[in-house]
Amino acid sequence: MPDSPLDEPQTEESRPRLRKHLIQPEALRLIPEALARKYTAIPLEVSGNVLHVAIANPADILALEALASQSQMHIVPEIASAEEIQEAIDFNYQSYEEIEEQISSISLPSETIEEQFRLDTVTDAPVARALTLIIDEAVKARASDIHLQPQEDKLQVRCRIDGTLHDMLALPMMTATPLISRIKILANMNIADHHRPQDGQFSVTTKGGQSIDIRVGTTATVYGEMAALRLLDKSRAIMTLSELGFLPECLGKYQEMLKVPYGMLLVSGPTGAGKTTTLYASVNCLDCTGRNIITIEDPVEYRFKNINQIQINPRAGLTFASGLRSILRLDPDVILVGEIRDAETARIAVQAALTGHLVLSSIHANDAVGVVFRLLDLGIEPFLVVSALIGVVAQRMTRRICPDCAQITEIPLVEQMAYSKEIGEERKEFILGSGCKSCSYTGYQGRTGIFEILQVSDEIRMKLLNGSTSAQLRTEAIKDGMMPLIKNGMLKVKANITTPAEVLRNAYSVDQ
């Protein structure tokens, strides 16, 4: 071991790959985040009295001396790009301790001055800083939502990552009021009203420079007000149809339906199934120059060029139904309706589809055939449904296997049987994620869609007009080439994209 605190740096050829799950937590604890950012360096691993550090400029003697002084260890510098290091710093350093530090500086007031305390401190630095750090951590973790949920003795902060909620941290109950009040101030909500549900929105720029729109909803619970924050990354590009997870044969069928000049295309699925993303990708692939495309949404989540987007405003009398009626007077070619929620909206949308417009919308139903019967339940006559409807897409989101910890594992018998039933081959071992830091030890990272596409054929139309049941209509649709959701998902299992457990969790109830 050399007497100098420094060892020879590695060459360009031996540059380390900054795989996030390889960075040791004990190494991170030796170098504070502020120092790592100052010198664009991140500790990788500890080996005896040696600390391996990835650094953008290994010739910076002052930086290496500072790192050696801080860690009290010999430093082995390893070359990495500044971009790699910044990304690794953003991912690996968590600000939970700093959040707790900011929270600890909030003093608990006496009950007699609680209301004045709330009004005076919602913009105070500790509360504002703590909220900013919570949002930054959620963005780093790829969260789509943040939940602040008051419990009997604590404020639980949870994040939804890849569609599943995870506990982020627990804060003292005394922090609930100032944090919720801070959120209300930012979202232009009434901070004096603790009992009625409220909603609003605001924008922030994260430490990493991302511009995030945040939609807020609050309501009272038995332990106090809770808040849900939906994070929308404005810098994220709208996905294309090919990026959503369509299998090649399904993508071709859906693109053919989009080429029909008029009629109705519906996307169904539960909340969080990716319906809006599919609709946006569909509109984005249409000719925006030669066609007048108008959307009516609640809310408008992402902005498009050359597309006219309308935000509904019930207080001003602008609902889906009234807005859709006014759109028909604006010479549209394509109309996107955020959601068909009621009979009036459904009827106007069907009329628009029958009068020479391409109408795209989402609707809640369990599967593709269920959408047809949902329209009938809303009072649309069968002959209008078969005349207007081009096709239906039912979809779910399944989590992708984490590529950093994927390994071959034997799965339970029930999952083996489900896979064998759909694919027709016997398998015991599948690729599964074992859990690592990259995927927050869930075994999954990112999501992909599974789809069921019903194309309305002449046979389907005849059966619907003759009063066929849902089961009969589904049998005919599968005979015509519709791939059920569960089979679509199992084909993704075969391609090592997701797992049988994920497919069964999302699609089991549809086909059993």
Secondary structure as UniProt FT lines:
FT   HELIX           12..14
FT   HELIX           20..22
FT   HELIX           25..28
FT   TURN            29..30
FT   HELIX           33..39
FT   STRAND          41..47
FT   TURN            48..49
FT   STRAND          50..55
FT   TURN            58..59
FT   HELIX           61..71
FT   STRAND          74..79
FT   HELIX           82..92
FT   HELIX           96..104
FT   HELIX           111..113
FT   HELIX           114..121
FT   TURN            122..123
FT   HELIX           125..140
FT   TURN            141..142
FT   STRAND          143..150
FT   STRAND          154..161
FT   TURN            162..163
FT   STRAND          164..172
FT   HELIX           173..175
FT   HELIX           176..186
FT   TURN            187..188
FT   TURN            191..192
FT   STRAND          198..205
FT   TURN            207..208
FT   STRAND          211..221
FT   TURN            222..223
FT   STRAND          224..233
FT   TURN            234..235
FT   HELIX           241..243
FT   TURN            244..245
FT   HELIX           248..258
FT   STRAND          263..268
FT   TURN            271..272
FT   HELIX           275..284
FT   TURN            288..290
FT   STRAND          293..297
FT   TURN            305..306
FT   STRAND          308..311
FT   HELIX           314..316
FT   HELIX           320..327
FT   TURN            328..329
FT   STRAND          334..337
FT   HELIX           343..354
FT   TURN            355..356
FT   STRAND          358..363
FT   HELIX           368..377
FT   TURN            378..379
FT   HELIX           382..388
FT   STRAND          389..401
FT   TURN            403..404
FT   STRAND          406..410
FT   HELIX           413..423
FT   STRAND          429..433
FT   TURN            437..441
FT   STRAND          444..455
FT   HELIX           458..465
FT   TURN            466..467
FT   HELIX           470..479
FT   TURN            480..481
FT   HELIX           485..494
FT   TURN            495..496
FT   HELIX           500..511
//
